[in-house]
Amino acid sequence: MTEILLKNADTVLTLDDDRRELSRADVRIRDGVIVEIGSALTTTGETHDLRGCVVTPGLVNTHHHLYQSLTKAVPGGQDALLFGWLQTLYPIWARFGPEEMFVSAQVGLAELALSGCTLTSDHLYLYPNGARLDDTIAAAGEVGLRFHPTRGAMSIGESDGGLPPDSLVEREAAILEDSIRVIDAFHDASDGAMVRVGLAPCSPFSVSRDLMRDAAVLARDKGVMLHTHLAENDEDIAYSLEKFGCRPGQYAEDLGWTGSDVWHAHCVKLDGQEIDLFARSRTGVAHCPCSNCRLGSGIAPVRRMRDAGVKVGLGVDGSASNDTGNLILEARQSMLLQRVANGADAMSAREALEIATRGGAEVLNRPDCGQIAVGKRADIAVWDVSGIDSAGSWDPAALLLAGPTRVKHSFVEGRQIVRDGQVVTIDLPTVIERQNRLARHLAG
């Protein structure tokens, strides 16, 4: 039995069903689970004194492309819209292999951990030169984040009217065969699972209707979730109308891509009917505000989605379109964008934090995560509010208004991942050196 006591926190934002905010509180963790919340608790195990700190559930990232941490700020893609940006980067990504996938995932996961993230999904949809989903799963195992990788795919290349180069697409039979392999090898449906696998054909403009439909059938047969990009920008809508004769929401519904086991990334251009469809069907959305700004895609109608009852979580998206993987900054950006679009009272700091924690856990169907409550997994972020970031704040618990953007400590399943602002599970300086060497090689 392993026991850890988090003691004397200034504030614990539980995000539990009652949204309790506890002062001078302790949290007891035993064997990876929260077993007691109170005050003046004692233990014979490890103790962390958290005076001067705010404690929150670990943040949940619902959309990422970890491999893109190797292609930050690429010239030619810095000022492009989505389709032009992709066409710039596809030839670079085609030169990746297993080492690039593994190292970029380590860096991306470490970035997330330092921003308070404890559970992340990943959308890997290209597999050049022998790369496999296994490479990113191995990286997550070393860093220690709870992981929901998705076996993505592209099957329609340029010669067939698609966007990606032919060298990056796969045969659909091979895609489905490997999807079965990775689900059988890695998916864990149990409570507290460290790895769950989803299926994620890349987008309506890079796979066929048949693959979308077949992936949905396979996912439901295997009991795993479905994920893709949808309604990201005006180009995306125009493509759907031209190629399919319908809007993206109708396209998704026709192919079995709505339901509580589905979540879509971006959804910037959903209209009122599509929002109602997602609310009725319990379809989730991964909102990626920084990437949507960087690519000029627009402001997703998150306020309308939330008011309608749509499940919404946050995603940092890939570092090639976001430039960093900081999830607490993503939460702040989501709050600011909704205020720009709808007024200063459109979204509070606490609601944005809820989307980043409990909201993301709901999107990924992880009721065991996303809140600090007895019986939930011990995925916890600790924020030091004694420094300059919060100096003068009348409400240090309003982290997204005046708080640190880097976590002090984090725990996943009760295991410490970040200690005093440093990742402790891997030799990060060595990994960064390796990453920069690979990036220089790709640029050369």
N, C-alpha and C positions, 0 to 999 in steps of 0.2 A: 504493500500500500504506500503510495506516494502522496504526501499532503503538502500544500502550499497555502500560506495565509497572506493575503493582500490586506494591509492594515493601515488604518488612520487616513484613508483617502478623504480629501476635502469634500469631494462630491462624487457620488456614483450615479451616473445616468443609466438606469437599468434598461430602458426601452421595453420593459415588461408590459403585460396587458394593462396595467394601471399607470404606465409611464411614470413610475416613481423616481424621484430624485432624492437621494439619501445623503445627509451630511455626516461627516466624521464616521464613515462606515467601513466595515471589514468584509472581505469576501473569502470564504474558505473553498479551496479546490482539492478534490480527492480523486486520484486516478483519472484525471482528465475531465472531470465533471464538477460543476458548481454544486456544493452540498449545503452551504449555509451562507446567509447574508445577515449581518447584524453589527453590533458594536461590542468592544471589549472582548473580542474572541481571542482565544489562545491556542497554541499548537506546539507540538514537539518537532514539527517539520520546519521547512524553510519559510522564513518570514521576510516580506518586503514592506518597509515603512514608506507609505505613500503620502506623507504630509506635503502639502503644496501641489497636489496632483488631482486631476479629474480622471475618473475611470469610465470608459464606455465599452460597449460590446465591440469586438473587432469589426472593422469595416469589411464589406462584402463587395467584390468587384464582379460584375455580371457580364463584362465584355472586354476582351483583350486579344491582341495578337502578339504574344511574347517575342516571337522571332524578330519583330520589327525594332527591338531595342538596338540592333546592329545597324540600323539605317536611319538614324536621327539626322534631321536637317540636311538631307541630301539635296545638293544643287539641282535645279531643274524641277524639283517637286515642292519647293518651299512656298510657292505662290500659285499653285495649280488647284483647279477644281478636282472633284473626286476622280472622274474618268481619266483626265490627263495626268493626275498624280499617280494613279495605278499604272498607266502605260509607261511612266518614267521608271517606276520601281520594279515592275515585273522582271525585266532583264537582270537586275541585280539579284533579286531573290532567287532567280533560276540558278545562280552559282552557289547557293547554300548547300550544305551537306549536314550529316549528323552532328559534327562538332559545332557548327554555327547554330544549329537549333538548340543544342544543349546549353552552350555558354550564354546565348542571348536570353534563354529562359531563366537561367540563374540570375542574370543581371536584372531582368524584368521583375522577377519574383522578389528579389532583395529590395528593389525600389518600392514595390508595393508594401512590403513588410515595414519599411521605415516610415511609410505614411499611415500606418495603423491598420493595414489590411491583413486579415487572417484567413479569409476564404476567397479564392478567385477562380473564375472560369477562364478558359483560353480557347480561342477559335483558330485552329491550325488547319489551313485548307490547301496547302501546297507541300509537296514531298519530293523535292529534287534530290538527285544523286544519293539515293539510299536513305534519306531522312525518314523518320517514322514518328508517330505520336509517342512512342516509347521514350524518345529522347527528352521530351519536355516533362514527362511523368517522372523520369529519373531525376531531373533537375529539381522538381518540386519535392521529391523525397529527401533530397539533401538540404534544401533551404528550410523545409518544414511547414510550408503553408498547406492548408486544406485545399484540395485541388479538384476542379471539375473541368477537365479537358474535353474538347469535342473533336471528333474525327470529321474534319471538314473535307471539302472536295471541290474540284473544278473539272468539268467534263466537256465544255464547249469552248474550243479555241478560236483564234482569229479566222482560220480557214473555214470554220462553220458559222461565222457571224458573231462569235463571242468576243469578249474583251481581252482575255488572257492569251499570251502566246501559246502556240501548240505544244511547246516543250514543257509547259507546266500543267497540262491537263492529263487526266487519267481515264482509262476505260471504265465505264460504269459498273461492269461486272466485277472488276478488280476492286473498285471502291467499296462495293457492298461486301465483298469477301473479306477485305481488311477491316471493315467496320465490325463484322462479326468477331474477327480475331481479337481486336482490342477490347471489345465489350467483355468477351469471355475471359480475357487475360487480366483485366484491371478493374472492371466495374464492381463496386461494393454497395449494395442497396441497404445495408444495415444502418441503424442509428449510430451516429458518431463516425461514419465512414470518412477516411482521409482522402479517398479517390472515388469519384463517380465519373462515368464516361457518358457523353452525349453524342448525337449525330448532327452534323452541321454542314450540309451542302452550302457553298459559299454565298450565293446570291442568285436572284432570278436571271441575271445577265451572264452567268458563268456555268450554269448546269441546266439540264433539260427538265421538262415537266415530269418525264418518266422517273428520273432520279429523285426528284422531290417527293413524288408519290411513293416510290419504293422505299425511300429512307423513312418516311412516316410509318409505313407498314412494318418495317423492320424494327424501328424504335419501339413501337407499341408491343410487338412480339417479345422484345427483350426487356421491356420495362424501363427504358431510358428516355431522357428528354431530347427535344429537338430545338435547334437554334439556327438562325440565319440572319443576314442583313435584309432590311425591308424599309422601303419608303424613305431612303436616306436624304435625297435631294431632288431638285426638279428634273435632273437628267434621269434619275431612277424612275420617276413617275412617267415621264415621256416614253421611256423604253418599255415599260409595262403596258401602257396604252397602245403603243405601236405594235409590239410583238404578241401581246396576249389579248388585246381588245378589252382590257379591264384594269381597274386600279389594283395596287398591290394587296389591299385587304381582301378583295374578291379572289385574287389569284391564290392567296394563302388558304382561304377557306375552301376553295374548290379542290385543293390538293391535300386536304387533311392537316393543314398547318395552323390550326387554332385549337386551343384547349389548355388545360392547366399544366400540361406537360410540354408546352411550347413557350419559348421566349424569343422575341425578335430584337435585333440591335437597331438603334437609332430612331426610326419611326418619326422623323422630323416632320414629314409631310402627311401624316394621317389626317383624314377629314373626320367630320362628326360621325358619319355612319361607321367608319372603321374603328373609331374610338368606342362606340357603342358595341360593336361586334367583339372587340377585345375584352370589354368589361363583362359582357354576357358569357363569353366562353372561358373567362379566367385566363386569357392569354397574357403573358408577361412581356414587359418592355425593358430593355437595357438602354438607359439614357446616357449619352456620351457628350456632355456639353462642350468640353474643350476641343475635342476633335471636330465637332459640328461647327464651332467658331473658326478653327484653323482652316478648314476646307470650304468655308463660306456656305455651308449647307443650310443654315437657318437655325431657328430656335424651336425645339420640339414643344408641342403643346402639353407640357407636363401638368400644369395646373388643371387643364380640362380633363386629362387622363385621370388624375388622382380624384377629382371631384366626381367623375363617372364611375369610379371603382376599379380602374385598371391597376394591376400590380406593376409597380415601377421600381426598378433598382438603378444603380449607377454603374457605368463602365468607363475606364480610362481610355479604351480603344488602344490601337497600336501606337508605339512611340514614333513611328514615321509620320503620324498625323496628329500627334499630341505633344511630342517632344519630351515628355516625362511620364512617369507612371505614379503620380501622387494622388491618391484617392481622396484625401481630406481636402485638397485644393479643388478636386472635381466636385465635391459636395458644395463647397463655397460658390463655385461657378454656376452650379445648377440653381442655387438660391438667387444669385445676382441676375441671371438671365430671365428667370420668371418674374422678377421685379421690373426689369427693363420692359418686358412684354406686357405685364399686367398691373403694374403699380407696386409701390413699396411694401404694401401689406400682403402681397400675393404669396409669399413663402417665408416662413420664419427660419431662423437658424436651427431651431430644434426639429422642425419638419424635415429640413434638408438632411440633418444628421440621421433622422429616422429612415429616410430613403436609402442612405448609405449603409445602414446596418440591417435593421429588421426588414426593410423593404427589399433589399437584395437577397436576403435569406428566403423570403417568401417567393421571389421570382424563381430561385433555384430549387424550390421545394425542399428547403432545409429548416423545418420548424425546430430542429435541435440546436440551431445557431441563431445569431443575430440579436440576442438579448441576454441580459444578466439576470438570471432567475434560477432558483433551485431546480436541478434536474437537467439544465441546459449544458451544452459543451462549454468547457472553459477556454473560449476564444475571446481574449480580453486585450484592450488597448489602454495604456496609461499615458496621460498627457501632463507634462510638467507646466503648470500655469504660474510658476513663481518667477519666470524670466521676463524678458523685455516684451515678448509678444503679447502678454496679458497684463503688463504693468499699467495700472490705472483703470482696469476693467471693473465695472460694478457688478458684472455677472460672468465670472470666469467660466461658468458652465456653457455659456454661449460661445463655444469654441470657434465657430465659423465666422464670428464677428471679430473676435480679438483673442486668438489662441495660436499655439504652435502649429507648424505644418509638418513637423517630424515627431514621431512618437518617442517617448522616453523608454518605455518597456512594452513588449507585447508577448502574449502567450497564446499558443495554439494547442488545444487538447491538454492544457496545463503545462506544456513544454515551453520554456522561454526561448523566443526567437530573436528578440531585440532586448539588449540590456544597456542602459545608459546611452541610448541613441546609436548603438552599434549592433549590426547583425552578428550573432555569435555562433550560428550553425555552420557557416562556411567561411573560408578565408577570402573575404570580399576584395581586399586590395589585389590579391593574385588573380582573382576572377576578372576584375576590371582591366588589369594589364593584358590578360588573354583576350578579352573582348576588344580592346583597342587595337591589338595586333591584328585580329581578324578583320576589323573594320578598315584598317589601313590596306590590308591585302585586297579587299573587295573594291576599295576606291582606286587602287593602283591599276 
